[in-house]
Amino acid sequence: MSAYETLRHFADSWGLLAMMVTFLTLCAWPFRPGSKSRNRAAANLIFKDSDDGE
């Protein structure tokens, strides 16, 4: 078995699983308990020090 075939088999099985776990973790991260205040602060950060369009 060549190195290419070995790496391709790894990417097709465990690599795909690792990417799926990473994706699901990143999607669930904002919904973890205790993050509501940090999410609200990040959402309102663009309005900090605004002059209401003046």
C-alpha positions in Angstrom: 0.0 0.0 0.0 1.4 3.4 -1.0 1.6 6.4 1.2 -1.0 8.1 -1.0 -3.5 5.3 -0.4 -2.8 5.3 3.3 -3.3 9.0 3.7 -6.4 8.9 1.5 -7.9 6.2 3.6 -7.2 8.2 6.7 -8.7 11.3 5.3 -11.8 9.5 4.1 -12.5 8.0 7.5 -10.8 9.6 10.5 -10.2 13.0 8.9 -13.9 13.3 8.0 -14.9 12.4 11.5 -12.4 15.0 13.0 -13.8 17.7 10.7 -17.4 16.8 11.6 -16.6 16.9 15.3 -14.9 20.2 14.9 -17.8 21.7 12.9 -20.4 20.5 15.5 -18.3 21.9 18.4 -17.9 25.3 16.7 -21.7 25.4 15.9 -22.6 24.6 19.5 -20.0 26.8 21.2 -22.2 30.0 21.3 -25.0 28.1 22.9 -23.1 26.8 25.9 -24.4 27.8 29.4 -23.0 31.1 30.7 -22.1 32.6 27.3 -25.2 34.8 26.9 -23.5 38.0 28.3 -20.4 37.5 26.2 -22.5 37.0 23.0 -24.6 40.1 23.8 -21.5 42.2 24.4 -20.0 41.0 21.1 -23.2 41.7 19.2 -23.3 45.3 20.5 -19.6 46.0 20.1 -20.2 47.6 16.7 -22.3 50.3 18.3 -19.7 51.3 20.9 -18.6 54.9 20.6 -21.1 55.7 17.8 -22.2 59.3 17.3 -25.6 58.3 15.8 -24.5 59.0 12.3 -23.2 62.5 13.0 
